[in-house]
């Protein structure tokens, strides 16, 4: 199988010749200018022998608010969005085209919920919750503009590039953030619209239940969303390894994950042999190589060794060939 067939077969629950792998990282790991970021990502993709790429949005995670202090909710009032020719759209489309040309494999573009989009723009976790407490109506109006911008970008990525699908990132579900009923009333409708729109545009998408803060989520907030592939933190969420996830998520859900992305953990500092053993263990936990993808909990460290990522693909190949012992 080539990378595309292997990836899409896995995502659709069809047989694969081996488990596909992917490990995403921030483009700023490769430099601070566009040329360095693109060249570095393409080189890393090939060196790590991944099957598909999840494209980070470095440089565009923050909304280009035309004026005022983004930490002041008043600065978001009256925001009318972006013109079609705005660099926020055109530059990300051009970057995506170049990445796809370089990797010659499927690419999934990270997209954030409107609330996360605003949070990234304020650059901290506390301001967004302050907005929610201060004036939910004004915050919702700002979120609607973010939703429109997201939808425009997603539509054009599908129309103007060979983007395969979207990596839809859910955040704000930490157990110490919103009460469940608050989240379901205020945030969930936006999550649902974003998920549904991704599914309208592409057959194959990935749901990312983000725990980048290191705090467990109320994962049941999102289980009603329409997704076929899910990426979550097996190392932060309580009692939800690959085996238990088979029962937690809907039958037939494709599981994507297995490795701890944090600094000092096995993927980052372990030996290639240790990573080989962990790869085999994760496949066995998931019940075999079908309907799964090997990945990390979230973005890997900037200085992650690509050879160790390639070791995961090599071990997946060993498993497919029948070499499945963990010595």
C-alpha positions as CSV (number, residue, x, y, z in Angstrom):
1,X,0.0,0.0,0.0
2,X,1.1,3.6,-0.5
3,X,0.8,6.2,2.2
4,X,-2.6,7.4,1.0
5,X,-4.2,4.0,0.7
6,X,-2.9,3.0,4.1
7,X,-4.1,6.1,5.7
8,X,-7.6,6.2,4.3
9,X,-8.1,2.5,4.8
10,X,-7.2,2.9,8.4
11,X,-9.6,5.8,8.8
12,X,-12.4,3.9,7.2
13,X,-11.9,0.8,9.2
14,X,-10.6,-1.2,6.2
15,X,-7.7,-3.7,6.3
16,X,-4.2,-2.2,6.2
17,X,-0.8,-3.7,5.4
18,X,0.5,-2.0,8.6
19,X,-0.6,0.6,11.1
20,X,-0.1,4.1,9.7
21,X,1.8,6.6,11.8
22,X,1.8,10.4,12.2
23,X,3.4,12.8,14.7
24,X,2.6,16.5,14.4
25,X,4.7,19.3,15.7
26,X,4.7,23.1,15.6
27,X,6.3,24.5,12.4
28,X,8.3,27.0,14.5
29,X,10.4,24.0,15.6
30,X,12.0,24.4,12.1
31,X,12.6,28.1,12.1
32,X,10.9,31.5,12.3
33,X,10.5,32.2,8.5
34,X,8.2,30.5,6.1
35,X,10.9,28.9,4.0
36,X,12.6,27.3,6.9
37,X,9.3,26.1,8.4
38,X,8.1,24.5,5.2
39,X,11.5,23.0,4.3
40,X,11.9,21.7,7.8
41,X,8.5,20.1,8.0
42,X,8.9,18.4,4.7
43,X,12.3,17.0,5.6
44,X,11.0,15.9,9.0
45,X,8.0,14.2,7.4
46,X,10.2,12.1,5.2
47,X,12.9,11.4,7.9
48,X,10.3,10.2,10.3
49,X,8.6,8.0,7.7
50,X,5.1,9.2,8.5
51,X,2.1,8.3,6.5
52,X,0.3,11.6,6.6
53,X,0.7,15.1,8.0
54,X,-1.3,17.1,10.4
55,X,-0.6,20.8,9.5
56,X,-0.1,23.1,12.5
57,X,-1.1,26.8,12.0
58,X,1.8,28.6,13.5
59,X,1.7,32.3,12.6
60,X,-2.1,32.1,12.2
61,X,-3.3,30.7,15.5
62,X,-4.2,34.3,16.5
63,X,-6.9,36.2,14.8
64,X,-5.6,39.4,13.1
65,X,-7.7,41.8,15.1
66,X,-7.5,45.1,13.4
67,X,-7.1,47.3,16.5
68,X,-7.3,47.4,20.2
69,X,-6.1,45.1,22.9
70,X,-7.2,41.5,22.3
71,X,-7.4,41.0,26.1
72,X,-10.1,43.7,26.2
73,X,-13.5,42.3,25.2
74,X,-14.5,45.7,24.0
75,X,-11.9,45.3,21.2
76,X,-13.8,42.5,19.7
77,X,-17.1,44.4,19.4
78,X,-18.0,45.4,15.8
79,X,-15.4,43.1,14.3
80,X,-16.7,42.3,10.8
81,X,-14.3,39.5,9.8
82,X,-11.7,39.4,7.0
83,X,-11.8,40.0,3.2
84,X,-11.2,37.1,0.9
85,X,-7.9,38.5,-0.1
86,X,-6.6,38.8,3.4
87,X,-3.2,37.1,4.0
88,X,-4.8,35.0,6.7
89,X,-6.5,33.1,3.9
90,X,-4.1,33.4,1.0
91,X,-0.9,32.7,2.9
92,X,-2.3,29.6,4.6
93,X,-3.6,28.3,1.3
94,X,-0.1,28.8,-0.3
95,X,1.6,27.1,2.7
96,X,-0.7,24.1,2.5
97,X,-0.1,23.7,-1.3
98,X,3.6,23.7,-0.7
99,X,3.5,21.2,2.1
100,X,1.3,18.8,0.1
101,X,3.7,19.1,-2.9
102,X,6.6,18.3,-0.6
103,X,5.2,15.4,1.3
104,X,3.2,13.8,-1.5
105,X,0.9,12.2,1.0
106,X,-2.5,13.1,2.8
107,X,-2.6,16.3,4.8
108,X,-5.1,17.2,7.5
109,X,-5.4,20.8,8.5
110,X,-5.8,21.7,12.1
111,X,-8.9,23.8,12.8
112,X,-9.9,25.2,16.2
113,X,-13.3,26.0,17.7
114,X,-14.3,29.7,17.7
115,X,-13.7,29.9,21.5
116,X,-10.2,28.4,21.1
117,X,-9.5,30.8,18.3
118,X,-10.2,33.8,20.5
119,X,-8.2,32.2,23.4
120,X,-5.2,31.8,21.2
121,X,-5.4,35.4,20.2
122,X,-5.5,36.5,23.9
123,X,-2.5,34.2,24.5
124,X,-3.7,32.9,27.8
125,X,-6.3,30.7,29.5
126,X,-7.7,33.1,32.0
127,X,-8.7,35.9,29.7
128,X,-11.2,33.8,27.7
129,X,-12.9,32.6,30.9
130,X,-13.0,36.2,32.0
131,X,-14.7,37.1,28.8
132,X,-17.3,34.4,29.4
133,X,-18.0,35.7,32.9
134,X,-18.0,39.4,31.8
135,X,-20.4,39.3,28.8
136,X,-21.5,36.1,27.2
137,X,-23.5,37.8,24.5
138,X,-20.5,39.9,23.2
139,X,-18.3,36.9,23.4
140,X,-20.8,34.9,21.3
141,X,-20.9,37.6,18.7
142,X,-17.1,37.5,18.4
143,X,-17.3,33.7,18.2
144,X,-19.7,34.0,15.3
145,X,-17.1,36.0,13.3
146,X,-14.5,33.4,14.2
147,X,-16.8,30.7,12.9
148,X,-17.4,32.5,9.6
149,X,-13.6,32.9,9.2
150,X,-13.0,29.2,10.0
151,X,-15.6,28.1,7.5
152,X,-14.3,30.4,4.8
153,X,-10.8,29.0,5.3
154,X,-11.9,25.4,5.4
155,X,-14.0,25.8,2.2
156,X,-11.1,27.4,0.3
157,X,-8.6,24.8,1.5
158,X,-10.8,22.1,0.0
159,X,-11.5,24.1,-3.2
160,X,-8.0,25.4,-3.8
161,X,-5.7,22.7,-2.5
162,X,-5.5,18.9,-2.2
163,X,-6.2,19.0,1.6
164,X,-7.5,15.6,2.5
165,X,-9.5,16.6,5.5
166,X,-9.4,18.4,8.9
167,X,-8.0,17.8,12.3
168,X,-10.7,19.3,14.4
169,X,-9.4,20.3,17.8
170,X,-11.7,20.4,20.8
171,X,-10.5,22.4,23.9
172,X,-12.0,24.0,27.0
173,X,-13.3,20.7,28.3
174,X,-11.0,20.4,31.2
175,X,-12.6,19.1,34.4
176,X,-11.7,22.4,36.2
177,X,-13.0,24.8,33.6
178,X,-16.7,24.8,32.6
179,X,-19.4,22.9,34.5
180,X,-20.8,20.3,32.2
181,X,-24.2,21.9,31.8
182,X,-22.5,25.3,31.1
183,X,-20.3,23.7,28.4
184,X,-23.2,21.9,26.7
185,X,-25.3,25.0,26.6
186,X,-22.7,27.6,25.6
187,X,-19.9,25.7,23.8
188,X,-21.2,22.5,22.4
189,X,-23.4,24.0,19.6
190,X,-20.2,25.6,18.1
191,X,-18.3,22.3,18.4
192,X,-21.2,20.5,16.6
193,X,-21.4,23.0,13.8
194,X,-17.7,22.9,13.2
195,X,-17.6,19.1,13.2
196,X,-20.6,18.9,10.8
197,X,-19.1,21.5,8.5
198,X,-15.8,19.5,8.3
199,X,-17.9,16.4,7.5
200,X,-19.7,18.3,4.7
201,X,-16.4,19.2,3.1
202,X,-14.5,16.0,3.5
203,X,-15.2,12.3,4.0
204,X,-12.2,11.8,6.2
205,X,-11.5,14.0,9.3
206,X,-10.0,13.5,12.7
207,X,-11.4,14.6,16.1
208,X,-8.7,15.8,18.5
209,X,-9.8,15.9,22.2
210,X,-7.0,18.1,23.4
211,X,-5.4,17.9,26.8
212,X,-2.4,20.1,26.2
213,X,-2.7,21.8,29.6
214,X,-2.1,18.4,31.3
215,X,-5.5,18.5,32.9
216,X,-8.0,15.6,32.2
217,X,-11.1,16.5,30.2
218,X,-14.8,15.7,30.6
219,X,-14.5,13.5,27.5
220,X,-18.2,12.6,27.5
221,X,-18.9,16.2,26.5
222,X,-17.8,15.3,22.9
223,X,-18.8,11.7,22.5
224,X,-22.1,12.8,20.8
225,X,-20.2,14.6,18.0
226,X,-20.1,12.9,14.5
227,X,-16.6,11.6,14.1
228,X,-15.0,8.4,12.8
229,X,-11.4,8.9,14.0
230,X,-10.4,10.2,17.5
231,X,-7.1,11.4,18.9
232,X,-6.9,11.8,22.7
233,X,-4.4,11.6,25.5
234,X,-4.0,8.0,26.6
235,X,-1.5,9.3,29.1
236,X,-3.5,12.2,30.8
237,X,-7.1,11.1,30.5
238,X,-8.0,8.8,33.4
239,X,-8.2,5.1,32.6
240,X,-8.6,5.4,28.9
241,X,-5.8,3.5,27.2
242,X,-6.2,1.9,23.8
243,X,-8.0,-1.1,25.1
244,X,-10.6,0.8,27.2
245,X,-11.1,3.3,24.4
246,X,-12.5,0.5,22.3
247,X,-15.5,0.4,24.7
248,X,-15.6,4.1,25.6
249,X,-16.0,5.4,22.0
250,X,-18.7,4.3,19.6
251,X,-18.2,0.9,18.0
252,X,-16.1,1.2,14.9
253,X,-14.4,4.4,16.0
254,X,-10.8,4.5,14.7
255,X,-8.3,5.1,17.5
256,X,-5.4,7.5,17.0
257,X,-2.7,7.9,19.6
258,X,-0.7,5.8,22.1
259,X,2.4,7.8,22.8
260,X,3.1,10.5,25.4
261,X,4.2,13.7,23.7
262,X,5.6,15.3,26.8
263,X,9.2,16.2,27.4
264,X,11.3,13.5,29.1
265,X,8.8,10.7,28.2
266,X,9.6,7.6,26.2
267,X,9.0,9.0,22.7
268,X,11.2,12.0,23.5
269,X,14.1,10.4,25.5
270,X,13.7,6.6,25.2
271,X,15.8,4.3,23.0
272,X,14.6,3.1,19.6
273,X,14.3,-0.4,21.1
274,X,12.1,0.9,24.0
275,X,10.0,2.7,21.4
276,X,9.7,-0.5,19.3
277,X,8.4,-2.4,22.3
278,X,5.9,0.3,23.2
279,X,4.7,0.3,19.6
280,X,3.9,-3.4,19.7
281,X,2.3,-3.0,23.1
282,X,0.0,-0.2,21.9
283,X,-1.1,-2.2,18.8
284,X,-1.8,-5.2,21.1
285,X,-3.8,-3.0,23.5
286,X,-6.0,-1.8,20.6
287,X,-6.7,-5.4,19.6
288,X,-4.7,-5.5,16.4
289,X,-3.6,-3.3,13.6
290,X,-6.9,-2.5,12.0
291,X,-8.9,0.7,12.9
292,X,-6.0,2.4,14.5
293,X,-3.3,5.0,13.9
294,X,-0.1,5.4,15.9
295,X,0.4,9.0,17.0
296,X,1.2,11.1,20.1
297,X,-1.3,12.6,22.6
298,X,-0.7,16.1,21.1
299,X,2.2,17.9,19.3
300,X,5.6,16.4,19.9
301,X,8.5,18.3,21.3
302,X,10.4,20.8,19.1
303,X,13.6,18.8,19.5
304,X,12.0,15.4,18.9
305,X,14.4,13.0,17.1
306,X,12.8,12.0,13.8
307,X,14.7,8.6,14.0
308,X,12.6,7.7,17.0
309,X,9.4,8.5,15.2
310,X,10.6,6.4,12.3
311,X,11.2,3.6,14.8
312,X,7.4,3.5,15.4
313,X,6.8,2.9,11.7
314,X,9.4,0.2,11.6
315,X,7.9,-1.5,14.6
316,X,4.4,-1.3,13.1
317,X,5.9,-3.1,10.0
318,X,7.4,-5.8,12.3
319,X,4.0,-6.4,13.8
320,X,2.5,-6.7,10.4
321,X,5.1,-9.3,9.5
322,X,4.4,-11.3,12.6
323,X,7.2,-10.2,14.9
324,X,5.1,-9.2,17.9
325,X,7.1,-10.3,20.9
326,X,7.9,-7.8,23.7
327,X,11.2,-9.0,25.2
